[in-house]
Amino acid sequence: MPRPRTDVIARDQAAPEREPVVDQAQVERWLEHEQCFQVTTVDGLNWIDPFTATLVEAPFGYREVAAVHLATTRPWRAHKRTLPILVLLNMRWMHHLRAHLDTERRYKVFTDKGWLNPYTGDWDPAVGLDGGRLSLATAQAIAQALVRTLGFMAPPLLPQNEIDRIASDAQRGKQAPPPATATDLLIPSQAAPAVTSTLHRVKPVVTTETQRKPVTEVEPPSHEMVRARSVMDKLLRPPPTMPGFDIAIEFHPAESIGGDFYDFIALPQGGWFFVLGDVSGHGSGAALVATSALKTLRYIVPTGIDLRTTMARLNDDIRPDMPSGFFISAFAAIIDPGMRTMTCVCAGHHPAVVASLRRPATLQKVGLPGPALGLIGGSALANGLRETRFAFEPGDVFLQFTDGMFEVNNAQGIEFGNLRTLGSCVANLEYPCAQMARRMVLEIKKFAGGPLPDDATVVAMAVGDPGG
């Protein structure tokens, strides 16, 4: 993987236009020589498709996974050019900040000198708080600073005592402006001021070694927040009664309202349209986007169009009104209870899991990676989505969840992760759906040792025996 910082900065150009016919040798050359094809998430668990910005799971190395993904999806047919390398690297760091900003205080040290880069120990005067808040614009400036200083690299953060020493030396006894929570990061400062000003907010003081414990100031919920919660409560309906299926949902927003959403919508031809979505971030800004997505789907789905077209229309309907920096990952499916089949797509979302003690493989992943909603146009999105058809059998338990179920760190900074989540699926397989989903959520809460940093939702659906 390329390392020199000068190379990263110098190549702020999109890859040249590709020929419409691309063979495997060309794909291998791209992966070997083109930097834009070598970008992974900071944790190294996902490769970023440079054409569509889709995250592709690659926990054991990206080369082989990327080659298969490109050969299968052929994204150059819809996108003649890749995204510029600096755009991809900026997305890489923004993805990391969204996942870790709320729990990692070393990213949130500000003084009159600017922002303290927790990787280098240098002050960056170009990055500052936005009116005392860590807004989306501030987060984007942090991401850009990390691209400038680190590029492809992802070294370890400086130790906390070193961060405290640098901050203390810089402030000379003065208290730094209080950093905000990740809620402020994910809500643009210009959006819904009456709501964002009255969020439940924890204001930690990050200064010297003697001031490590956060000072908590809890503000009462506003009338606007109460009304927003009421709207979400009405939109998030209980699951339907589906013959032969037992369905349970556990929904835990990080704030009083959140950006996770789900629904089962009856289809005119019979069967059900199921969606589980996750708006980037949480709090009121994410909840507004989730509300818009649900209302749009309830208008589109009854028209009876196919799955990929439904998602493309949803994308084009909500994309113009989405705040800058927001996107939606979603798993959508058409379920036929009579035939016991499901056809699904993953729009920037991880695959679902089907667990069963009756099949040769206890766990199966269902779904193929595709682009998220809100980043590209509907036509390109439809071309990037790939449908998967799955036939249920008695004893199957379908599970889908949002990333708040595994992007959770404990006090030692260890992430719960995908493997623990899958292990939790198996460990709780003997329980009824409702109890299984509840136990999975309780397990991550116990692991975190406190409030969850992101919205967490689990949908469990057990398949019974015919006539049972």
C-alpha positions as CSV (number, residue, x, y, z in Angstrom):
1,M,0.0,0.0,0.0
2,P,1.4,3.5,-0.9
3,R,2.8,5.4,2.1
4,P,4.5,8.7,1.0
5,R,2.4,11.7,2.0
6,T,3.6,13.7,-1.0
7,D,2.2,11.1,-3.4
8,V,-1.2,11.2,-1.6
9,I,-1.5,14.9,-1.9
10,A,-0.1,15.3,-5.4
11,R,-2.6,12.8,-7.0
12,D,-5.8,14.8,-6.5
13,Q,-7.1,13.7,-9.8
14,A,-9.7,11.2,-10.8
15,A,-8.4,8.1,-12.6
16,P,-8.5,8.4,-16.4
17,E,-11.7,7.3,-18.2
18,R,-12.0,3.5,-18.6
19,E,-12.8,1.6,-21.7
20,P,-16.3,0.0,-21.6
21,V,-14.8,-3.5,-21.9
22,V,-12.5,-4.3,-18.9
23,D,-10.8,-7.7,-18.5
24,Q,-9.5,-9.3,-15.3
25,A,-5.9,-8.2,-16.2
26,Q,-7.0,-4.6,-16.2
27,V,-8.6,-5.0,-12.9
28,E,-5.5,-6.4,-11.4
29,R,-3.4,-3.5,-12.9
30,W,-5.8,-1.0,-11.2
31,L,-5.4,-2.8,-7.9
32,E,-1.7,-2.9,-8.2
33,H,-0.9,0.6,-9.5
34,E,-3.8,3.0,-8.9
35,Q,-4.0,4.6,-5.5
36,C,-7.8,5.2,-5.7
37,F,-8.2,1.3,-5.9
38,Q,-6.2,0.9,-2.7
39,V,-8.2,2.8,-0.1
40,T,-9.6,0.9,2.9
41,T,-11.4,2.1,6.0
42,V,-9.1,3.1,8.8
43,D,-9.7,-0.1,10.7
44,G,-8.8,-2.1,7.6
45,L,-12.0,-4.1,7.6
46,N,-13.5,-2.7,4.5
47,W,-12.4,-1.8,1.0
48,I,-13.9,1.3,-0.6
49,D,-15.1,1.0,-4.2
50,P,-13.6,4.0,-6.0
51,F,-16.4,4.2,-8.5
52,T,-19.4,4.1,-6.1
53,A,-17.9,4.6,-2.6
54,T,-19.5,1.3,-1.6
55,L,-17.9,-0.3,1.5
56,V,-17.0,-3.9,0.8
57,E,-16.2,-6.2,3.7
58,A,-12.5,-7.3,3.5
59,P,-11.3,-8.1,7.0
60,F,-8.5,-10.4,5.7
61,G,-7.1,-8.2,2.9
62,Y,-8.8,-6.3,0.1
63,R,-7.1,-7.4,-3.1
64,E,-9.0,-10.7,-3.8
65,V,-12.3,-9.3,-2.4
66,A,-11.9,-6.1,-4.5
67,A,-11.1,-8.1,-7.7
68,V,-14.2,-10.3,-7.2
69,H,-16.4,-7.2,-6.4
70,L,-15.3,-5.3,-9.5
71,A,-15.6,-8.3,-11.8
72,T,-19.1,-9.0,-10.5
73,T,-20.5,-5.4,-10.3
74,R,-18.6,-3.8,-13.2
75,P,-19.2,-0.3,-11.8
76,W,-17.4,1.4,-14.7
77,R,-20.4,0.8,-16.8
78,A,-22.4,3.4,-14.9
79,H,-19.4,5.5,-13.8
80,K,-16.8,6.3,-16.4
81,R,-14.4,7.9,-13.9
82,T,-13.4,7.0,-10.3
83,L,-13.8,9.5,-7.5
84,P,-10.7,11.6,-6.9
85,I,-8.3,10.1,-4.4
86,L,-8.7,13.0,-1.9
87,V,-12.4,12.5,-1.9
88,L,-12.0,8.8,-1.2
89,L,-9.5,9.5,1.6
90,N,-11.7,12.2,3.1
91,M,-14.6,9.7,3.1
92,R,-12.3,7.2,4.8
93,W,-11.6,9.5,7.7
94,M,-15.2,10.8,7.9
95,H,-16.4,7.2,8.2
96,H,-13.9,6.6,11.0
97,L,-14.9,9.8,12.8
98,R,-18.5,9.0,12.7
99,A,-17.8,5.6,14.4
100,H,-15.4,6.8,17.0
101,L,-15.8,10.5,17.8
102,D,-18.4,10.0,20.5
103,T,-16.2,7.6,22.5
104,E,-12.7,8.7,21.8
105,R,-12.0,12.0,23.6
106,R,-8.5,12.4,22.0
107,Y,-10.2,13.7,18.8
108,K,-11.9,16.5,20.7
109,V,-9.1,18.7,22.1
110,F,-9.4,22.4,21.1
111,T,-7.7,25.5,22.4
112,D,-7.0,29.0,21.0
113,K,-4.2,27.3,19.1
114,G,-6.7,25.3,17.1
115,W,-7.3,21.5,17.1
116,L,-4.8,19.0,18.5
117,N,-4.0,16.3,16.0
118,P,-4.0,13.1,18.2
119,Y,-1.8,11.2,15.8
120,T,1.0,13.8,15.5
121,G,0.7,15.9,18.6
122,D,0.7,19.1,16.4
123,W,-1.8,21.9,16.7
124,D,-3.7,22.7,13.5
125,P,-4.9,26.4,13.5
126,A,-7.1,25.7,10.4
127,V,-9.5,23.5,12.5
128,G,-11.7,25.1,15.1
129,L,-15.0,24.7,16.8
130,D,-18.1,26.2,15.1
131,G,-19.6,28.6,17.6
132,G,-18.4,26.5,20.4
133,R,-19.8,23.3,18.8
134,L,-18.1,20.5,16.9
135,S,-20.3,20.8,13.9
136,L,-20.3,18.8,10.6
137,A,-18.1,21.5,9.1
138,T,-15.6,21.1,11.9
139,A,-15.6,17.3,11.5
140,Q,-15.0,17.7,7.7
141,A,-12.0,20.0,8.5
142,I,-10.6,17.4,10.9
143,A,-11.0,14.7,8.2
144,Q,-9.2,17.0,5.7
145,A,-6.4,17.6,8.2
146,L,-5.9,13.9,8.7
147,V,-5.8,13.4,4.9
148,R,-3.1,16.1,4.7
149,T,-1.0,14.7,7.5
150,L,-1.6,10.9,7.3
151,G,-3.0,10.1,3.8
152,F,-3.2,6.3,3.6
153,M,-1.5,5.8,6.9
154,A,-3.4,4.9,10.2
155,P,-0.8,5.0,13.0
156,P,-1.9,4.5,16.6
157,L,-3.3,7.5,18.6
158,L,-0.9,9.2,21.0
159,P,-1.4,8.0,24.6
160,Q,-4.0,9.9,26.6
161,N,-1.4,11.2,29.1
162,E,0.7,12.7,26.2
163,I,-2.5,14.4,24.8
164,D,-3.2,15.8,28.3
165,R,0.4,17.1,28.7
166,I,0.3,18.8,25.3
167,A,-3.0,20.4,26.0
168,S,-2.0,21.5,29.5
169,D,1.2,23.1,28.2
170,A,-0.7,24.9,25.5
171,Q,-3.4,26.3,27.7
172,R,-1.1,27.3,30.6
173,G,-3.8,26.6,33.1
174,K,-6.8,27.9,31.0
175,Q,-9.7,25.6,30.3
176,A,-10.3,24.6,26.7
177,P,-13.6,25.3,25.0
178,P,-15.9,22.3,25.8
179,P,-16.0,19.8,22.9
180,A,-19.4,18.7,21.8
181,T,-20.7,15.1,21.3
182,A,-21.0,13.3,18.1
183,T,-24.6,14.5,17.9
184,D,-23.3,17.9,17.0
185,L,-20.9,16.4,14.4
186,L,-23.7,14.8,12.5
187,I,-26.2,17.7,12.6
188,P,-25.3,20.6,10.3
189,S,-25.2,23.9,12.3
190,Q,-27.7,25.5,10.0
191,A,-30.3,22.7,10.3
192,A,-33.2,22.8,12.7
193,P,-31.7,25.3,15.2
194,A,-34.6,25.1,17.6
195,V,-34.2,21.4,18.0
196,T,-30.4,21.1,18.1
197,S,-30.1,23.8,20.7
198,T,-32.1,21.7,23.2
199,L,-30.6,18.2,22.8
200,H,-29.6,16.2,25.8
201,R,-25.9,17.0,25.7
202,V,-22.9,15.9,27.6
203,K,-20.1,18.5,27.6
204,P,-16.8,16.9,28.6
205,V,-13.9,19.2,29.6
206,V,-10.7,18.0,27.9
207,T,-7.7,19.8,29.5
208,T,-5.3,18.6,32.1
209,E,-4.7,15.3,33.9
210,T,-6.7,16.5,36.9
211,Q,-9.7,17.2,34.9
212,R,-10.4,13.9,33.2
213,K,-13.9,13.2,34.4
214,P,-16.6,14.8,32.2
215,V,-18.9,17.5,33.5
216,T,-22.4,16.6,32.6
217,E,-25.1,19.2,31.9
218,V,-28.4,17.7,31.0
219,E,-30.9,19.9,29.4
220,P,-34.6,19.0,29.4
221,P,-36.2,17.9,26.1
222,S,-37.8,20.7,24.2
223,H,-41.4,20.7,22.9
224,E,-40.0,20.2,19.4
225,M,-38.0,17.2,20.5
226,V,-41.1,15.7,22.2
227,R,-43.1,16.2,19.1
228,A,-40.4,14.7,16.9
229,R,-40.3,11.6,19.2
230,S,-44.0,11.3,19.0
231,V,-43.9,11.4,15.2
232,M,-41.2,8.7,15.1
233,D,-43.1,6.5,17.6
234,K,-46.1,6.6,15.3
235,L,-44.0,5.9,12.2
236,L,-42.1,2.9,13.7
237,R,-45.0,0.4,13.7
238,P,-44.9,-3.0,15.3
239,P,-44.2,-5.9,12.9
240,P,-47.1,-7.4,11.1
241,T,-48.6,-10.8,11.7
242,M,-47.2,-13.1,9.0
243,P,-48.4,-16.7,8.8
244,G,-45.5,-19.1,9.5
245,F,-43.1,-16.3,10.8
246,D,-42.4,-15.0,14.2
247,I,-41.0,-11.4,14.1
248,A,-39.5,-9.3,16.8
249,I,-37.8,-5.8,16.7
250,E,-35.5,-4.2,19.3
251,F,-35.0,-0.5,18.7
252,H,-32.6,1.6,20.9
253,P,-31.8,5.1,19.7
254,A,-28.7,6.7,21.2
255,E,-30.6,10.0,21.8
256,S,-34.3,10.4,22.6
257,I,-34.8,10.0,18.8
258,G,-32.5,8.4,16.3
259,G,-31.6,7.7,12.7
260,D,-32.4,4.0,12.6
261,F,-35.7,3.1,10.9
262,Y,-37.6,0.0,9.8
263,D,-40.9,-1.0,8.3
264,F,-43.0,-3.8,6.8
265,I,-45.2,-2.5,4.0
266,A,-47.9,-4.6,2.4
267,L,-47.5,-5.1,-1.3
268,P,-50.4,-4.9,-3.7
269,Q,-49.5,-8.2,-5.3
270,G,-49.2,-9.9,-1.9
271,G,-46.3,-10.3,0.4
272,W,-44.3,-7.6,2.3
273,F,-41.7,-5.0,1.6
274,F,-39.2,-5.0,4.5
275,V,-36.6,-2.3,5.1
276,L,-34.0,-1.6,7.8
277,G,-32.2,1.7,7.4
278,D,-29.5,3.6,9.2
279,V,-29.0,7.3,8.6
280,S,-25.4,8.4,9.2
281,G,-25.3,9.7,12.8
282,H,-28.0,9.9,15.4
283,G,-30.2,12.5,17.1
284,S,-32.7,14.9,15.5
285,G,-30.9,15.5,12.2
286,A,-30.7,11.8,11.5
287,A,-34.3,11.4,12.7
288,L,-35.6,14.0,10.2
289,V,-33.9,12.1,7.3
290,A,-35.3,8.7,8.6
291,T,-38.8,10.2,8.8
292,S,-38.6,11.5,5.3
293,A,-37.3,8.1,4.0
294,L,-40.2,6.2,5.7
295,K,-42.9,8.5,4.4
296,T,-41.4,8.3,0.9
297,L,-41.3,4.5,1.0
298,R,-44.9,4.3,2.1
299,Y,-45.9,6.3,-0.9
300,I,-43.6,4.4,-3.4
301,V,-44.0,0.8,-2.4
302,P,-47.8,0.4,-2.9
303,T,-47.2,1.3,-6.6
304,G,-45.9,-2.2,-7.1
305,I,-42.6,-1.5,-8.8
306,D,-39.6,-3.8,-8.4
307,L,-37.1,-3.7,-5.6
308,R,-34.2,-1.9,-7.3
309,T,-36.5,0.7,-8.9
310,T,-38.1,1.3,-5.5
311,M,-34.7,2.0,-3.9
312,A,-33.7,4.2,-6.9
313,R,-36.9,6.3,-6.5
314,L,-36.4,6.6,-2.8
315,N,-32.8,7.8,-3.4
316,D,-33.9,10.4,-6.0
317,D,-36.8,11.7,-3.9
318,I,-34.9,12.3,-0.7
319,R,-31.4,13.0,-1.9
320,P,-32.0,16.7,-2.9
321,D,-33.2,17.5,0.6
322,M,-30.6,15.6,2.6
323,P,-28.2,17.7,4.7
324,S,-24.6,17.8,3.4
325,G,-22.6,14.8,4.6
326,F,-25.6,12.6,5.3
327,F,-26.3,9.2,3.7
328,I,-28.4,6.1,4.4
329,S,-27.4,2.5,4.5
330,A,-30.3,0.2,4.0
331,F,-31.2,-3.5,3.7
332,A,-34.5,-3.9,1.7
333,A,-36.3,-7.1,0.8
334,I,-39.5,-8.5,-0.7
335,I,-40.8,-11.3,1.5
336,D,-43.3,-13.9,0.1
337,P,-44.6,-15.8,3.2
338,G,-46.5,-18.3,1.0
339,M,-43.5,-19.3,-1.0
340,R,-41.2,-18.7,2.0
341,T,-38.8,-16.7,-0.1
342,M,-37.0,-13.4,0.2
343,T,-35.4,-11.2,-2.5
344,C,-33.1,-8.6,-1.0
345,V,-30.6,-5.8,-1.8
346,C,-27.9,-4.2,0.4
347,A,-27.7,-0.4,-0.2
348,G,-24.5,0.4,1.6
349,H,-25.6,-2.0,4.4
350,H,-24.0,-5.2,5.5
351,P,-25.6,-8.5,4.5
352,A,-28.2,-10.1,6.7
353,V,-27.6,-13.3,8.7
354,V,-29.7,-16.5,8.6
355,A,-29.0,-18.8,11.6
356,S,-30.2,-22.3,11.9
357,L,-29.3,-25.4,13.8
358,R,-31.0,-27.6,11.1
359,R,-28.8,-26.6,8.2
360,P,-25.2,-27.8,7.5
361,A,-23.9,-24.3,8.0
362,T,-25.2,-22.7,11.2
363,L,-24.7,-19.1,9.9
364,Q,-25.2,-17.8,6.3
365,K,-24.8,-14.3,5.1
366,V,-27.6,-13.1,2.7
367,G,-27.1,-10.1,0.4
368,L,-24.4,-8.6,-1.9
369,P,-22.8,-5.2,-1.3
370,G,-24.2,-2.2,-3.2
371,P,-24.0,1.6,-3.0
372,A,-25.6,3.6,-0.1
373,L,-28.5,6.0,-0.6
374,G,-27.9,9.7,-1.0
375,L,-24.4,9.6,-2.5
376,I,-25.1,9.0,-6.2
377,G,-28.0,9.3,-8.6
378,G,-30.9,6.8,-8.7
379,S,-29.9,5.3,-12.1
380,A,-26.3,4.6,-10.9
381,L,-27.7,3.2,-7.6
382,A,-30.0,0.8,-9.4
383,N,-27.2,-0.4,-11.5
384,G,-25.0,-1.0,-8.5
385,L,-27.6,-2.9,-6.4
386,R,-27.6,-6.7,-6.9
387,E,-30.6,-8.8,-5.9
388,T,-30.2,-12.0,-3.9
389,R,-33.0,-14.6,-3.6
390,F,-33.1,-16.8,-0.5
391,A,-35.4,-19.7,0.3
392,F,-36.3,-20.0,3.9
393,E,-36.5,-23.4,5.6
394,P,-38.2,-24.4,8.9
395,G,-35.9,-23.5,11.8
396,D,-34.3,-20.5,10.1
397,V,-33.9,-17.3,12.0
398,F,-33.3,-14.2,9.9
399,L,-31.4,-11.5,11.6
400,Q,-30.5,-8.0,10.4
401,F,-29.2,-5.1,12.5
402,T,-27.6,-1.7,12.3
403,D,-24.0,-1.0,12.9
404,G,-24.7,0.3,16.4
405,M,-24.8,-3.4,17.3
406,F,-21.1,-4.0,16.6
407,E,-19.4,-0.6,16.4
408,V,-19.3,-0.4,20.2
409,N,-16.1,0.0,22.2
410,N,-15.6,-1.0,25.9
411,A,-13.6,1.0,28.4
412,Q,-10.3,-0.5,27.0
413,G,-11.1,0.7,23.5
414,I,-11.8,-2.8,22.2
415,E,-14.6,-3.0,19.7
416,F,-17.5,-5.5,20.0
417,G,-17.1,-6.2,16.3
418,N,-18.7,-8.5,13.8
419,L,-17.4,-11.7,15.2
420,R,-18.8,-11.1,18.6
421,T,-22.1,-10.1,17.0
422,L,-22.3,-13.3,15.0
423,G,-21.3,-15.3,18.1
424,S,-24.2,-13.6,20.0
425,C,-26.6,-14.7,17.2
426,V,-25.5,-18.4,17.7
427,A,-25.4,-18.2,21.5
428,N,-29.0,-16.9,21.7
429,L,-30.4,-19.1,18.9
430,E,-32.4,-21.3,21.3
431,Y,-34.5,-18.4,22.6
432,P,-37.8,-17.1,21.0
433,C,-37.3,-14.2,18.6
434,A,-38.2,-11.4,21.0
435,Q,-36.0,-12.7,23.8
436,M,-33.2,-13.4,21.3
437,A,-33.1,-9.8,20.0
438,R,-33.4,-8.4,23.6
439,R,-30.5,-10.5,24.9
440,M,-28.3,-9.4,21.9
441,V,-28.9,-5.7,22.8
442,L,-28.3,-6.3,26.5
443,E,-25.0,-8.1,25.6
444,I,-23.6,-5.0,23.8
445,K,-24.8,-2.7,26.5
446,K,-23.0,-4.8,29.1
447,F,-19.9,-4.8,26.9
448,A,-20.0,-1.0,26.5
449,G,-20.4,-0.5,30.2
450,G,-22.7,2.5,29.7
451,P,-25.0,4.2,27.1
452,L,-24.6,3.1,23.5
453,P,-22.8,5.7,21.3
454,D,-25.0,5.0,18.3
455,D,-28.5,3.9,17.5
456,A,-28.9,0.1,17.7
457,T,-31.7,-1.9,16.1
458,V,-32.2,-5.7,15.7
459,V,-34.9,-7.4,13.5
460,A,-35.3,-11.1,14.1
461,M,-37.6,-13.3,12.1
462,A,-38.0,-17.0,12.9
463,V,-39.5,-19.5,10.3
464,G,-41.8,-22.1,11.7
465,D,-42.7,-25.6,10.5
466,P,-45.4,-25.7,7.8
467,G,-48.8,-25.7,9.4
468,G,-47.2,-25.0,12.8
